[in-house]
Amino acid sequence: MIRCRSCLIPDTRPDTAFVEGECSACINFRARASIDWAQRKSELLHILETAPKNASGYDCIVPSSGGKDSHYQVLALIELGARPLVVTASTCMLTDVGRKNIDNLARYATTIEVTPNREVRRKLNRLGLELVGDVSWPEHASIFSVPFRMAAALDISIVIYGENPQSCYGGPLGAEQAAVMNRRWVSEFGGLLGLRAQDFAGQNGVTEADMADYLLPDDEVMRGVTAYFLGQFLPWDSHHNAAVAKAAGMIQRLPCAANWWKHENLDCVLTGLHDHGMYRKYGYGRGAAQMSVDIRSGRITRDYALPICAAIDGAFPFVYGDVPLSAVLDHLGMTRAELDVALDKFTNWDLFSHVEGGRPILKAEQRVAA
């Protein structure tokens, strides 16, 4: 494993291009300086002004978790004169902070929460963990399916997501240019890991009807809804978004020892296991991803971040969002031994030398690019 020469992202990250030892996220960040953001903002205003309002007067849907980016998106769109409808696809195990932040955002815009069958969701969490090593599979699927379905049902033609992840975190060269999200984008970059909603039917009592909540609408319906990335029209800065959200009343606190930021991923208890699984698969976790953003923006240096990353990245989530692992195991219907078997199955042991406190320790830190 070799990390980017400019940040901490390793060459094991899926679909991430490297050019002369530098990841595409760092390349994309430098390119932002040449973007005509005034022109981009004008394009967004034109989209909002020409889009038809639905019968209730909404211009667009903002998919929301109640987090920093959701707060920023809603408040920025209101400032631009739009009337957004907030749509929240209920998360798997909502934290107390997550509940308070969803309620806080509802002070600024009408909010609809859509909650698929919780017993089915619990089964999908375990199946996602056992089949593809991702306990958050149903959450990834529903953050796309629910807003699109609500847009179609309410006759709203625009959905506005946050940043383009390939621009901010890295991806294939050229993917950072995408301003519109479509079915192909969701299939390729939506975190579904090649597992389709239909693949769950017949497993552990899950039916095809149960999976309807996790499917995008058919092509005819999808053609009537366009989803945009707000970060392609307005400069995207996670710390700026967090400051705007905090000023608006969002609660922010570090959810887990493996995280670097205190203002991200505060809503879902299972995010801890998701991030830990990512670390086991690819050799980097949430801490490395967040520190890399700060390195690009000049908030910290790479040399400063490296030893911190080595100490915290991939730490086992014994507690996440003040919720202990025992509650997660109860939700999944698993013992700790069964959880370890599932995690070990998708661990790339070529990257690690040994395990300490549930956390595999990288054996290739000495191969960090200079």
Summary of the structure (lengths in Angstrom):
residues: 370
radius of gyration: 20.1
end to end distance: 13.3
largest distance: 60.3
contacts: 1243
relative contact order: 0.16
helix: 48%
strand: 12%
